[in-house]
Amino acid sequence: MNQQLAQHWGLNPEVAFLNHGSFGAAPRVVLEAQRREQDAQERDPIHYLAPERSLYKKLDAVRSRLGDFLGCPADDLAFVRNATDGVNAVLRSFKLEPGDRIVITNHGYNACNNAARYVAERAGAEVSVAEIPFPIEDPAEAVAAVAAACCDRTRLILVDHVTSPTGLILPVEEIVQQARARGIRTLVDAAHGPGMLAMDLERVGADYTTGNLHKWLCGPKVSGFLHVRPELQETVRPCVISHAANTPAEGRSRFIAEFDWTGTFDPSPLLSVPHAIDFLEGVIPGGLAAVRASNRALVMEGRAILCDALGVRPQAPDAMVGSLVALPLPAAPPRARSHGRVDPLQLALFEKHRVEVPIMHWPNQGQRWVRLSAQVYNDRSDYERLAAGLVAEGEASPA
Ligand SMILES: Cc1ncc(COP(=O)(O)O)c(C=O)c1O
C-alpha cells in the first residue's frame, strides 16, 4: 500500500486491499463528517429529520453539489440507497405490455439483471441478452452487440457504464444515441461511474441513470443517486411508497419529494458526500482528474504485472479501462451457484497472503477471473504481492 496516502483510510495495513470496486472504502475525514451528522441527528432528532424543518434544505444542498459534479440540473436528481435501488425503481415503474422486451447484457450485474427478469415476467414481457464479447478488441463491438439484441418490441435497454465482472467501460453514449433513434429507452447503471469516470449525464443523454456514491467517490455506505429526464419524472416512483404519493411538498416535484422520504432513514451518508468530493479534490495535486488518471495508470501497471505472472494478455483495449481490470485464471470445476459464497482462492489469498481481491465466476461457474482495482492508497507492491500469492497457490508461474 502507498503508506502516505493509505493513512487517510482506516484500512487494515496488513492487507493489500485490491477490491475498492465492490463496496468502496470511505476515508477517515468522510466518516468523521458522517459522525458529526449522526451526532447532530441524535441531539435534535425531530428538528433534524422532519423534512420541512431542516432535512430538505440539507438534501438540496447536496443535490446541487452533485448536479454540478454529474453534469445535470439538480432538479433531475433523486437520492436512492444504492444502484440496485435505483435500477429497481426505474424497472418497477416501467410500463410493459405482454410481448415487450427489455435488453440486458451478459456483463450486467446479477442483481440488476434479476430485477429486469422480474418485471418482465410480471408483465408477460421478455428479456433478451446482448452478448458482448470478452476479450473485446473495440468498443464498437459492444454497440453492435446491444443493437443486435434489440428488435421492434424492445422498450428498454439496461446497460452498465462500467461492467462489474469484467471492468469494461462501455460506450454508453453511442448505445443511448442508437437506442433513441429506434425509440428505445435507456437505463444506464453507473454504479462505478462517479469518481472513476468524468461524469456528464446531460451529454450521455440516457433516459435514466443510477449510480453509487459509496464506491469510487468514497462516500459513506449507503449513498446513491437516480437521474431521470424531466419529461419522464412523473412516471418514476421509488420502490417504497410513502407520504408524498398523496401529499405534495411545497416547492418540490413529486419525483423529488417521493424519493426524499421513503420512511425513516439515516441521511448522514448522503449529507457527507460533499466531504468525499472535497477529499478527492485535495488528496493529490490535480484533484479528482488526477485521482482518475493516477488510478488508471496504476491499474494498467497492475495489469502488466498480473499478465506476466498469469501468462495472459489484456482482455480489453486501453480505451475501455478505468480503474478496474479483469484477467482470466485457469478454469476450475463448476460449483453450485450460491449468493455470497467466496471462491476458495479468494479466501487463500486473504488468509495466507494478505491480499483482498475478488475472484469472479463469469459467465459460468468455473470460469474464473481475478478483478483488480486501483485506488490512490494502492501501489505497485500490492499487485506484486497478488502475483506472488497466485504463484504460491499454483495459479501462476514464477517469473
Ligand atoms: C454494475 C453494478 N451495478 C450495480 C451494483 C450494485 O451496487 P449496490 O449493491 O451498491 O446497489 C454493482 C456493485 O458492484 C455493480 O458493479
The ligand as an ORCA input file, in Angstrom:
! r2SCAN-3c Opt
* xyz 0 1
  C     -22.564     -2.561    -12.383
  C     -23.093     -2.669    -10.988
  N     -24.383     -2.399    -10.760
  C     -24.912     -2.446     -9.528
  C     -24.128     -2.779     -8.450
  C     -24.795     -2.849     -7.116
  O     -24.322     -1.909     -6.240
  P     -25.118     -1.776     -4.851
  O     -25.007     -3.113     -4.177
  O     -24.421     -0.697     -4.120
  O     -26.517     -1.469     -5.206
  C     -22.793     -3.082     -8.623
  C     -21.958     -3.461     -7.477
  O     -20.808     -3.787     -7.568
  C     -22.257     -3.032     -9.939
  O     -20.973     -3.330    -10.165
*
